[in-house]
Structure formats: C-alpha cells, structure tokens
Amino acid sequence: MKNSTQELRQAFIRYFEQHGHQAVPSSALIPQADPTLLFTNAGMNQFKRVFLGEETRIYKRAVTVQKCLRAGGKHNDLENVGYTRRHHTFFEMLGNFSFGDYFKEDAIQFGWEFLTQTVGLAKDRIWVTIFREDEEADRLWKKIGVLDSRIVRCDEKDNFWQMGDTGPCGPCSELHFDQGPAVPGDDRPNGAGDRVIEIWNLVFMQFNRDAGGKLHPLPRPSIDTGMGLERLAAVAQGVYSNYDSDVFTPLLRAVATRAGVRYGEQDQTDRSMRVVADHLRAITFLMADGVLPSNEGRGYVLRRILRRAARHGRLLGIVEPFLYELTSAVVNQMAGAYSEIRSAAATIAEATRGEEERFIATLDQGLPILNEMISKAKNTSITSGPGALELKGAEVFMLYDTYGFPMDLIGEACREQGIRLDEAGFNQAIEEQRNRARKTGGFEQETARPAVTELAGRVGTTKFVGYDQLESDSLVQAILKGDRLVKEAAEGDEVEIVLDVTPFYAEGGGQVGDRGILMGQDGQVEIKETVRPVPTLILHKGTVTKGRIREGEQLRMTVNATTRLDAQRNHTATHLLHAALRDLLGPHVKQYGSLVAPNRLRFDFAHFRPLSSRDVDEIETVVNSEVRKNERVATEVMSIQDAVAKGALAFFG
C-alpha cells in the first residue's frame, strides 16, 4: 500500500534527519518528572524542561514519533471514541522541534515540503490557518506559493498556543486538508463536519507571558509541531475515516472475525467495533508501559478503557473474555515500531483476561438492574410525559456504589437509549458519601501554605550534603512559627527552620525525613521531622529545647545516625524487593508507592493475581540472598536522562 503507516513513520523520521534533526525515541506513556500530566499527550512533553530553559540537550533539532494517550484529565477523548471518524484514546504524534535553532521560515518550509512532496498531498486541497496578528507567517506562506485565498486568519482561541497562564507561548499555523464534497461539512477550516480537517500544527514559540499578561520576545525562539499519524494516514491513503486506514483495518478484521459480524453493515455494530479496536491499542500500550488496572490514577483510567471495550464486546454478542486474545493483533501489527509490546505480550494478555473476568461478574450483577431502571424510566415517560425520561441520580448511585458498575458505562447506555442521566443528583450523592467518609475518618486534607510558598521565593535553594556526611555547620536563613516569620525563637517554641546547607534528608522517595539536633551558641533545637514542601526548600521541624536561636546565626547540625542508617537499610531493601518481584513475577511489576521508616518498610505494586505462599517464599529467598552478599551501595545525584541511560527504572511519573 502506498503511504502505509509504516512508510509514513519512516519517511517522517528520514525527512527530518536529512534536515539535521536528531531522531529521539518515544518516551513512555507515563510522563517523567511531570506531576501535572496523567499521561503523555503530546510530542513536546518529553522536551518541556528544554523549552522552559531548565535543561539542555546535545542537539538543537529533534524529530520524534511519540506514543500518546488522551483518556483522562484535561485532554480526554474517551467518550467520543467510536462515535466519530477521528477520535482515539491511544495515538501516535509525529513532531519536529527546534530548541533556539531554526524558526518560522524553516518550520513552514519543512511542513509544506513534507506534505506536498514526500507524502504527495495535493497543494490545492491544503488550507493554512494563522494567528490574526501574525503578518510574518502570512508573508512566509505566500512566499512558498500558498494562495491568499487559502490562508485563514483566526483568533487567539484557535491559533495561539501557551504552555500555561505564564511562560513560553506564541502563535501557531495549522495545516488543514479538504477531503472533498463527498464528506459532510463546511468547505473551510474550523467549520462544522469532517470535510476540512486539521492535520498538522506548527507552534512558533516566540514570547514569554508574564504574570500581568504582557508578552516579551524570547531571546531564542523555538519550534514545536505535532501531527497525528492516524489522521495523516487516512488523508494520505485517500479514505475519509481514520478507521478505514491501515492503522485500524487489521484490528477491525480481527474484531469482526471474533464477533462473527461484518464491519460497515450496521451503525451500532460498527460503533462498537471501533471502540474495541481503538481501546485494544490503549490497553496494550498502557500495560507495556507498566500500568495495570486499579481503582485510582492511571490504573483507573486503564480499567475504564478496558471495561468500556468489554461492554461493547457484549453489545457485539461476545459474553466471555475476548480482549486478551485480540491484544496479540496489536502486538503483531505494531511491535516492529515498538518492541516493548512484544516483550510484554504474555503479561498484557494475562492481565487483560483477569480484568475481563472480574468485569463480567460485575456486568452479570449490574446489567439486569440497569436494564430494569431504563425500562422503568421509559414506562414512566409514557404515563407522565417525556420529561420523566430520566434515570434519577440516587438510583444510579446505588448501582455504582453497591455493584461497582462504572458511571461512564451507565451514561453510555443512557445515551444509546435516548434517556437523560441525572448527573447533578449522582454528583450530589457522591459528595454526601465523601462528607460521611471525612467525618468518619476524622481528618481533612492539608492545603498548601502560602507562607511556605512565599518563603521559597525569598530564599535560595537548600543544598543537601547528607549523602556524604551527617554533620555540618549551616546558616539559619529563616524561622517559621506557624505561618509567621520570626527573627528568633525561644525555649518551648515549635518552629520550622530553613538553612543554607543541610545533611538532613527530607522525606521523599518513600523514605521518612531525618531527625536530629541543631546546636547554636545560645540554644538547641530537637528536629523531629524534615520535609521538602517545594522542590527548592527543605524545612526542619522541631522544638527549641534550650535557650534561643536566631535568624542569621551559625548552627551545628547533627543527624541521628541510628535512625538514618536504619532507614537507609530499609530503602535499599525496597530496591532489592523490587528487583526480586520483577525477576519472579515479570517486568510489568512497577513501584506505585512505598514507605521507608527506620523500623519497617512497605512496597506498593500491582499484579494481576494475589501472591501465593510459594511466591512469597521465593521472593524472600531472593532478597535474603542478595542481602547476604553484602555488596557496597553507592549514591549518585544526576539528571533523569543520565540515570535512565545508566539503566535506572524510570517510574518517576
């Protein structure tokens, strides 16, 4: 096939390599060191710190084919998947990037040349949108031959990109493709329907927006582009739906064979087949990157995706587990580009089957109740009028809370039956339950403290020296009593102290913070807890047990060596345990959390079945064997990239 997905991937990388770009592998779907993202959702995610000036690379031009997922958080396409030609959970994003190297003219030239010459798209079917004030982009597009009638000026909402409320930002140009009058929709960009669709976004990062909203030119403007491979494949192969391209046709054939149906004959059946085909890709790639179904965070999103696919399988007439069998179709199709899914194939199939079996039990309990609710609502509307065609929030909450029936599946069933869902009533029932839980638990979650945030902006970064020494002489930079900054503290005061240098380890990586003593000329502080509320600041929490301490004085800091060494041993034990779990259970085992204290440790991980007594015995044997080797342990501080290059497991998301 001309312009197959594999050919397009390779052609994109090859084109930009020929223009001086470094080919950079896709990062994982779990973002590294970026707590603002649930999943990697764009090619620029792995370069965010480079664009912010917080990190440098050995190259100034990069090209990637990035694994992405939009099924949770701000960017969430899950509910639209199956109902449209172009929405997906998992997708691949093609991108070229410049970090202060080339700018607008080259980016425009590259984009136009790749689409019209390398891919062979017709020039007279391409539209360009620009930011209404970007005269430079208008001039450059005309310079390469784009007619004025094919350039559309748009406002900030459509053609101005920014990373956040402040920081790097700039206008963008989007390339759109006219699929022709056979496709319903407007014949201009950003209109209704799918006739003219966006295929590539070129972001010209040339400004820095300050807190007041003012734009300042960046000294080194950059380029960030993104183009969905699935959409490019569709237009390059001359089909109107992404699902008719070679990205999805093999998967749809596999689903059709398993269900005993044909694609293209009935709308509802086609919709369910599209859902299953799309979700199989997300399931496979999420599990390959270490996500397993759970009740929170990324695992919960995976559970929703998997269960939505299983329900649509049931709509196709498949009542037994089947997704686990079809994950092999994804592996066979895509392992050439992503070898990690082949090495994880057995784990993916086993974990998928286990989740399917659990969900079938939930469906068997909940579906009859849901169907009865829907039937009752329809009967009520006949006697009381169409206004009664609604599922009440309290009833839906019972199904959700008692039987574990997913809310999104309830909503989708209502949508298919033309019934309103009382979401406000459901949300009220959820909130009432949360309030009851808070009262029972007897605590409220602590909120961020403005005083600490303000202090972090006033003092410099606390230098940590505790890997090499347990004592140091340090300068008091600030003293907090409650939320009030004070110049000195007296005996009996509860304080939080900031110093320029510290050997005290702040709570992190699951390990509790250090305890110890601070000695001054006229006073002494017993430190009971050490924390890092913001990345740059270490707070030493304790009580003044003698005399006074003052801002600006020199203190002798001494860490409690016994508790530190005990905690260090347990921290090392978590790494040994993690390695043993991966060796014995499989490479899908990844750390989800831990507690490392002087007297105990806890290691959180996900596995698709409970551990047997034999598993536990084998794990203990492996860990104890490593302990008896008494190997030397060394600690180095380095960037995430360097750590990964040396073999570190990068579960930093």
Buried (B, 14 or more C-beta within 10 A) or exposed (E): EEBBBBBBBEBBBEBBEEBBBBBBEBBBBBBBEBEEBBBBBBBBBBBBBBBEBEBEBEBBBBBBBBBBBBBBEEBBBBBEBBEBBBBBBBBBBBBBBBBBBBBBBBBBBBBBBBBBEBBEBEBEBBBBBBBBBBEBBBEBBBEBEBEEEBBBBBEEEBBBBBBEEEBBBBBBBBBBBBBEEEBEBEEBBBEEEBBBBBBBBBBBBBBBBEEEEEEEEBEEBBBBBBBBBBBBBBBBBEBBBBBBBBBBBBBBBBBBEBBEBBBEEEEEBBBBBBBBBBBBBBBBBBBBBBBBBBEEEBBBBBBBBBBBBBBBBBBBEBEEBBBBEBBBBBBBBBBEBBEBBBEBBEBBBBBBBBBBEBBBEBBEBBBEBBEEBBEEBBEBBEEEEEEBBBBBBEBBBBBBEEBBBBBBBBBBBBEEBEBBBBBEBBEBBBEEEEEEEEEEEEEEEEEEBEBBEEBBEEBEEBEBBBEEEBBBEBEBBBBBBEEEBBEBBEBEBEBBBBBBBBBBBBBEEBBBBBBBBBBBEEBBBBBBBBBBBEEEBBBBBBBBBBBBBBBEBEBBBBBBEEBBEBBBBBBBBBBBBBBBBBEBBBBBBBBBEBBBBBEEBEBEBBBBEEBEEEBEEBBEEBBEEBEEEEEEEEEEEEEBBEBBEEEEBBBBB
